[in-house]
């Protein structure tokens, strides 16, 4: 899809993806529960303060993005609620982009646009790990601790199906594209 397609960026934080997308001409709505992070969004991004699992907008989007560790959160019911929120907000024929962990990650640091992102693995227990990601922008820092579980393709596809979504393709080892499953969905 091309601009000016509508994009819903779930867990957008300070806008590492949303700000770039709006500059490319997309119509972007960013959702995050952190008011202080939302303040750093480009003024052309519609900012909504909400938990992802509590989001109830009366509209749908051409594209929905769920980056970071959200689908890997240790509580399977909470992770499923994030995928359900996606299904509730993507247009029929729309695209869903989901970032996930399918293998143990090593410590990394990178710059995404203006945002410096540092990821650290703190402890590993089987297919779960405790981690910390710190987002830095200018002189502000947002450290976030989390517990995540690794998802293989089979588990991820099952979770997508349960939410009314269907796997379409892989962009990389950590990004996939899905779409509404119009044949099996009850929420479209």
N, C-alpha and C positions, 0 to 999 in steps of 0.2 A: 504494500500500500504506500501511497505517496502523499505528501502534504497536499491539502490541509486536513488529512484524516485525523479523527479524534483519538487521543491516547489517554488511557487511565494508568497512571504510574502508582502502583500500590507500594507503600513503604518507601516513598520517594526521598525521605531524609532532606538533605540540603540541596537536592536537585542534581545530583551527578549525572542522571540520565534526562530528567525532565527539562532542565535548562538547555541542554544541547538539542533536544527534540523541538522545543519551541523556537529556537534560533533557526532550525532547519525548515520551519513553516508549519509544523504540526500544531493542532489545537490540543493543548495538554492540560489535564487535571491531575494534580499531585495530591496523594493522600498519605498522611503520616500522623501518628499520635503525639509527636513532639512539636509543640508550638514554636519552640526556639529554633528548631531545624527548619520549619516551614518559612520562617522569616527570611531565609536566604534564597528562596526561590525567585527566579526571574519574575518581575511583576506581570508578565504576560501568561504565567502559569496560574491557573485557578487552584488555590490552595484550600484543602479541606482537612481539618483536624479531626481524625477519627481512628479508632482501631480498625484494622482491615476486616476482622470478623464481625464487626458491628456496623459496617458500611451499608447504607440503604439509600442509594440514589435512585431517582425516578427516571433515569436515562441509561442508555447503553452506549458503548464505545466501539469504534472500528478495531482498536488494538488495546489489549490490557497487558501490562508488564508487571511481573512479580520477580524482582531481583533479590539478591542476598540469600540468606539462609531460611527464609520463611517456610518454604515447603519441606525443609528438613528439620523443623522444630521437633524436639523430642516427644511432645505429646501428639500422637497421631490424630486425635480428634480435633485439636487446634489447627494442625496442618491441613486437615481436610476442610475445616471451615474457611481457610484462606482460598482453597481451590473453588469452593462453593461460591465465595464472593466474586471470584473471577467469572464463573459461569453466569452469575446473576447480572453481570455488568458488561458482557461482550455481546455485540450484535450478531445475529445469525450471519454466517459468512465472514465473520471477523477473525482476527488472529490473536493468539495468546502466546506471550513469550515468558518462559519460566526458567530461572536460574536455579540449579540444584547441585548438591554435592553427591557424587556417586563413588567417590574414593576419598581417602584421607588426604587432606591438604597439608602443605607445609607452610611455614610462616612466610608471609609475603607483604610487600609494601608497593604501592603504585599510585600514580596520579591519574585521576579520571576527570578530565576537564580541569576545573579549578580546585577540585576536592582531592586531598591526599587521603588514601585509604590504607590502613595497616591492619593486617589480619594475623592473629596469633592463636596457635593451638596450645591449650593449657594442660589438658589431661585427656587421655584416650581410654575408653572402656568398651572393648568389643567393637560393635558398629556405632557406638555413640562417642561423642567428644565434647568437651567444654572448650569454648573459644572466646576470644574477645576481638571485636573489630572496633577500630577507632577511626572516626571521620574527622578530618581537620580542614578548616576553611579559614583563611586569614589567621586570626589569633584565637579562634574558638575551636574546642575539641568536644567530641561526643563519643565517649567510650561506651560500648554496649557488650555486656557479657551474655552468653547464651549457651545452651546445650542443644546439640544437633544430633540427628541420626542419619546415617548414610542410607540412601535409597538406590537399589538397583533398578534396572529398566522395568522389570516385571512389577515391582512394588509401585513405582511411579506411574506406570500405565494403568494399574488397577485403581490408584487414587484419582487419576484424571477421569477414568470411566465413571467412578462413583459420583463425581461432581457434575457429570453431564458433559464432559469434554473428551476429545479424541486426539491422541498423538498424531501429529502430521509429519514432523521431520526434526532432525538435529541440526543445530547451527554449529555446535562444538561439543566437547565432552561434558560441559557444564550448562549449556543453554539448549532448550528445546522449543519447538513451536507446536502448539496445539490449536484446536478449533472447537467450536460448539458441536456436540454430537446431536445433530438435529433429529436423527432417527430414534435415539434413546433418551433424549432430554425431556424433562418435565418442567423445567424452569425457563424455557424459551418462549 
